[in-house]
């Protein structure tokens, strides 16, 4: 029988969030709704999840000693990584001692590094991927590009949100791509991956839930990225039955291989009926923000239910739906938002302001959500809502 204690009592069920951004905030809300005591951790104070959690800590999660000491002090029932910039070897060690890492320390460790997950998917599981090569020096980088061919996509093996990623369309791009990639890695300069460019029809996220009763899939999410970072997503993405089945087969294999329970964001390229594995996140996915309006249980609610071992009843989808990132630009230690009242006059819409404490340049500060007659209508609404909201 699953038991959940009472927060701030001896019986409390403790969940530590490693990463407290906008996705972590929604996980914290869902966990608190079920009576869980949440401790939000990030590298800076007043991160979004810290605004709703019962406790918070500010630490460098890439520092193995600090991370281990913090976890041992807090003694959580669940460790839930929500970002990739974590010293994952420490999580492997802690899991071997009995700490519960969600979905698993193996999944978190492998997916933090593109070299690890790509080799695991391609060489160990035999999944269909683009051709790829790794390079530690500029000479190796140039040689890999010559082998893979132009055009190709290059990025640091350890980065997120498109940082350090670029497309090489001609040989004159090679040097600048290398230099840019060396600035985008989470651990500074380092190894790069060179990937064959697949002229895909579209890219999807297949949210895959491993839970007590098996594996479930949400309808495919289409999305658009700019410089490798999510800007809008929609459900459902139109896809052939054959391609969808291939996508599910790939998602089943990669998530089963990684193990554990929780939600996984499996990213796939689709060209006709062919499907290629791209990446996987062992946590809620930013493109999955659309699930806040597309269905009765969001990806965040499903993640918490799965990690607790709770049943997941039949899902009800309020489709079609779309999300659009509210990407604002400015410099402020006290951001003030205007336009929310006009944005919410749009029917079947919603807005989330993440509550990030500051902005310096461009930053994703919220998300616009909408349902429509069809995907095109939902996208148009979400983008119209997004454009209403400004910084004062």
C-alpha positions in Angstrom: 0.0 0.0 0.0 1.4 3.4 -1.0 1.6 5.8 1.9 2.1 9.6 1.8 2.9 11.4 5.0 2.2 14.9 6.2 4.5 17.8 5.3 6.6 19.1 8.3 5.7 16.0 10.3 7.9 13.0 11.0 5.9 11.0 8.5 6.4 13.5 5.5 7.2 12.1 2.1 10.1 14.1 0.8 10.8 14.9 -2.9 13.9 16.7 -3.9 13.8 18.6 -7.2 17.2 19.0 -8.8 16.5 22.0 -11.0 13.7 24.4 -10.2 12.7 26.1 -13.5 9.3 26.3 -15.1 9.0 22.5 -15.6 10.1 21.8 -12.1 7.5 24.3 -10.8 4.7 22.3 -12.4 6.1 19.1 -11.0 6.3 20.7 -7.6 2.6 21.8 -7.8 1.4 18.3 -8.8 3.5 16.7 -6.0 2.2 19.1 -3.4 -1.4 18.5 -4.5 -0.8 14.8 -3.4 0.6 15.8 0.0 4.3 15.5 -0.8 6.9 17.7 0.8 9.0 19.3 -1.9 12.5 20.7 -1.6 13.4 22.8 -4.7 17.1 23.0 -5.5 18.8 25.2 -8.1 21.9 27.3 -8.7 20.2 30.6 -8.1 17.6 31.8 -5.5 13.9 32.3 -6.1 13.8 30.0 -9.1 10.2 29.2 -10.2 9.7 26.0 -8.3 11.1 27.6 -5.2 8.1 29.9 -5.2 5.7 27.0 -4.5 7.9 24.4 -2.7 7.9 24.1 1.1 11.7 24.4 1.2 14.5 25.3 -1.1 18.3 25.2 -1.4 20.8 27.0 -3.6 23.8 24.9 -4.5 26.1 24.0 -7.5 24.6 20.7 -8.6 27.7 20.0 -10.7 29.8 19.9 -7.6 29.9 16.3 -6.5 30.7 16.9 -2.8 28.1 19.6 -2.3 25.4 17.6 -4.2 26.1 14.4 -2.2 26.2 16.2 1.1 22.9 18.0 0.4 21.1 14.8 -0.5 22.4 13.0 2.5 21.3 15.9 4.7 17.8 16.0 3.3 17.2 12.2 3.1 14.5 12.4 0.4 12.2 9.5 -0.6 12.5 10.7 -4.2 15.3 12.5 -6.1 13.7 14.1 -9.3 16.2 15.7 -11.7 14.6 18.4 -13.8 17.7 19.7 -15.6 20.8 18.1 -17.1 23.5 20.2 -15.4 23.9 17.8 -12.5 26.8 15.6 -11.4 25.1 12.4 -12.4 27.8 10.1 -11.2 26.8 11.1 -7.7 23.3 10.0 -8.5 24.5 6.6 -9.6 26.4 6.3 -6.3 23.4 7.3 -4.2 21.0 5.1 -6.1 23.3 2.1 -5.4 22.9 2.8 -1.7 19.1 2.8 -1.9 18.2 6.4 -2.8 15.4 6.5 -5.4 16.3 8.5 -8.5 13.5 9.3 -10.9 13.2 7.6 -13.4 16.5 6.0 -12.8 20.1 7.1 -12.3 21.1 5.3 -15.4 18.6 7.2 -17.5 19.7 10.6 -16.0 23.4 9.8 -16.5 23.2 8.5 -20.0 21.0 11.3 -21.3 23.1 14.1 -19.8 25.7 13.3 -22.4 24.8 13.0 -26.2 27.7 10.6 -26.7 26.4 8.2 -24.1 22.8 8.2 -25.2 23.5 8.2 -29.0 25.8 5.2 -28.7 23.3 3.4 -26.4 20.5 4.0 -28.8 22.4 3.2 -32.0 24.9 0.6 -31.0 23.3 -1.2 -28.1 19.6 -1.0 -29.0 20.0 -0.8 -32.8 17.7 2.1 -33.2 17.6 4.1 -36.5 19.5 7.4 -36.2 21.2 9.8 -38.4 24.9 9.2 -39.1 27.1 10.8 -36.5 30.7 11.2 -35.2 32.3 12.8 -32.2 35.3 15.2 -32.1 37.5 16.5 -29.3 39.7 18.8 -31.3 39.2 21.2 -34.2 41.1 18.8 -36.5 38.8 15.9 -35.5 35.8 18.2 -36.0 36.8 19.1 -39.5 37.5 15.5 -40.3 34.1 14.4 -38.9 32.4 17.0 -41.1 34.2 15.7 -44.1 33.1 12.1 -43.3 29.4 13.0 -42.5 29.0 15.5 -45.2 27.5 19.0 -45.6 24.9 20.0 -44.6 25.2 18.7 -41.0 24.2 19.7 -37.5 26.9 20.2 -34.8 26.5 20.7 -31.1 28.3 20.1 -27.8 27.8 16.6 -26.3 26.6 18.3 -23.1 24.3 21.3 -23.6 20.6 22.1 -23.6 18.1 24.6 -25.1 20.1 24.8 -28.3 23.2 26.3 -26.7 26.3 25.8 -28.9 24.2 24.2 -31.7 24.5 25.2 -35.3 24.1 23.9 -38.9 27.0 23.8 -41.3 25.9 24.6 -44.8 29.3 25.4 -46.3 32.9 24.9 -45.4 33.3 28.5 -44.3 30.9 27.8 -41.4 33.2 25.2 -39.8 35.5 27.4 -37.8 32.7 29.6 -36.4 30.6 26.5 -35.6 33.5 25.0 -33.6 34.1 28.2 -31.7 30.4 28.6 -30.9 30.0 25.0 -29.8 32.9 25.5 -27.4 31.0 28.2 -25.6 27.7 26.3 -25.3 28.7 23.2 -23.3 27.5 22.9 -19.7 31.0 22.1 -18.5 32.8 24.6 -20.8 34.9 23.6 -23.8 34.7 19.9 -24.8 33.7 17.2 -27.2 31.2 17.9 -30.1 28.8 15.7 -32.0 28.5 16.0 -35.8 25.2 14.7 -37.1 24.0 14.0 -40.6 21.2 16.4 -41.6 18.0 14.5 -42.2 15.6 16.5 -44.5 12.7 15.4 -42.3 9.1 16.3 -42.9 8.6 17.2 -39.2 9.9 16.5 -35.7 7.8 15.1 -32.9 8.0 14.5 -29.1 6.4 11.3 -28.1 5.7 11.6 -24.4 6.1 8.1 -23.0 5.0 7.1 -19.5 6.5 4.1 -17.7 4.2 3.4 -14.8 3.0 0.6 -12.5 0.7 -0.8 -15.2 3.1 -0.7 -18.1 3.9 1.8 -20.8 1.6 4.4 -22.2 1.9 7.0 -25.0 0.4 10.5 -25.4 -0.6 11.7 -28.9 2.4 12.9 -30.8 3.4 16.5 -30.2 4.6 18.6 -33.2 7.0 21.4 -32.4 9.0 24.2 -33.9 12.5 25.1 -32.7 14.7 28.2 -33.3 18.4 27.6 -32.8 17.6 24.3 -31.1 15.2 25.8 -28.5 11.5 25.2 -28.3 9.2 28.1 -29.4 5.9 26.4 -30.0 4.2 23.0 -29.9 0.9 21.5 -30.8 -1.2 18.3 -30.4 -1.8 16.2 -32.2 0.8 16.2 -35.0 -0.6 14.5 -38.1 1.3 11.3 -38.8 0.7 8.1 -40.7 -0.3 5.0 -38.7 2.8 3.2 -39.8 5.1 6.0 -38.7 3.3 6.3 -35.4 3.7 2.6 -34.7 7.4 2.9 -35.5 7.7 5.9 -33.2 6.1 3.9 -30.4 8.4 0.9 -31.0 11.4 3.2 -30.7 10.1 4.9 -27.6 9.3 1.6 -26.0 12.8 0.3 -26.6 14.7 3.4 -25.5 12.6 3.9 -22.3 12.7 0.2 -21.4 16.5 0.3 -21.9 16.9 3.3 -19.6 14.5 1.9 -17.0 12.6 3.3 -14.0 9.2 4.9 -13.9 8.2 8.4 -14.9 7.6 10.4 -18.1 10.1 10.5 -21.0 10.2 13.0 -23.8 11.3 11.0 -26.8 12.3 13.2 -29.8 12.0 11.8 -33.2 12.5 12.8 -36.9 9.8 11.7 -39.3 10.2 11.5 -43.0 7.3 9.8 -44.7 6.9 6.5 -43.0 10.5 6.5 -41.8 11.3 7.5 -38.2 14.7 8.3 -36.7 15.6 8.5 -33.0 17.0 12.0 -32.1 17.2 12.4 -28.3 15.3 11.5 -25.1 14.8 13.4 -21.9 14.0 11.3 -18.8 11.7 14.0 -17.4 8.8 16.3 -18.5 9.6 18.0 -21.8 9.3 21.7 -22.6 7.3 20.9 -25.8 4.9 19.1 -23.4 3.8 22.3 -21.8 0.9 22.0 -24.3 -0.5 19.2 -22.1 -1.4 21.9 -19.5 -4.4 22.6 -21.8 -4.7 19.6 -24.1 -5.9 16.9 -21.5 -7.2 16.2 -18.0 -3.8 15.1 -16.7 -0.7 17.1 -17.7 2.7 15.5 -18.3 3.7 16.9 -14.9 0.8 15.1 -13.1 1.5 11.9 -15.0 5.2 12.1 -14.0 4.3 12.4 -10.3 1.7 9.6 -10.5 4.2 7.3 -12.2 7.0 7.9 -9.8 4.7 7.3 -6.8 3.5 4.0 -8.3 -0.1 5.4 -8.5 -2.5 4.2 -11.2 -3.0 6.3 -14.3 -6.7 6.2 -15.4 -8.0 6.8 -18.9 -6.8 10.1 -20.2 -9.3 12.5 -21.8 -7.9 14.7 -24.5 -9.3 18.2 -25.2 -7.7 18.4 -28.7 -6.5 20.2 -30.8 -4.2 22.4 -28.6 -1.1 24.5 -28.9 1.5 26.2 -26.8 3.7 29.2 -27.6 6.7 30.3 -25.5 6.6 33.8 -24.2 10.1 34.8 -25.1 10.8 38.4 -23.8 13.8 40.6 -24.1 15.0 43.2 -21.6 17.1 43.8 -18.5 15.4 43.9 -15.1 15.8 42.6 -11.6 12.1 43.2 -11.1 10.2 42.1 -14.2 6.6 43.5 -14.6 4.2 42.0 -17.1 1.5 43.8 -19.0 -1.2 42.6 -21.5 -2.3 39.5 -19.5 -5.9 40.8 -19.3 -6.2 41.2 -23.1 -4.5 37.9 -23.7 -7.0 36.0 -21.6 -10.0 37.5 -23.5 -9.2 34.9 -26.2 -11.6 32.0 -25.8 -10.2 28.6 -24.7 -6.9 30.0 -23.6 -4.6 30.2 -20.6 -1.3 31.7 -19.6 1.5 30.6 -17.3 4.0 33.3 -16.0 6.9 31.3 -14.7 8.0 33.8 -12.1 11.7 34.0 -13.0 13.4 36.6 -10.8 15.2 38.5 -13.5 15.9 39.0 -17.2 19.0 40.0 -19.0 18.7 39.7 -22.7 16.2 37.2 -24.1 14.6 34.7 -21.8 11.6 32.4 -21.8 9.3 34.0 -19.1 6.0 32.2 -19.7 3.9 30.2 -22.0 0.7 30.9 -23.9 -1.8 28.0 -24.2 -4.9 27.5 -26.4 -7.4 25.1 -27.8 -9.0 25.5 -31.2 -11.1 24.0 -33.9 -8.0 22.5 -35.4 -4.3 22.7 -34.9 -3.9 25.8 -37.1 -6.6 27.6 -35.1 -5.0 26.6 -31.8 -1.5 27.7 -32.9 -2.9 31.1 -34.2 -4.6 31.7 -30.8 -1.5 30.7 -28.8 0.7 33.0 -30.8 -1.8 35.9 -30.6 -1.9 35.4 -26.8 1.9 35.3 -26.7 2.2 38.6 -28.6 -0.1 40.4 -26.1 2.2 39.9 -23.2 5.1 42.4 -22.8 7.5 43.6 -20.1 6.6 47.0 -18.7 
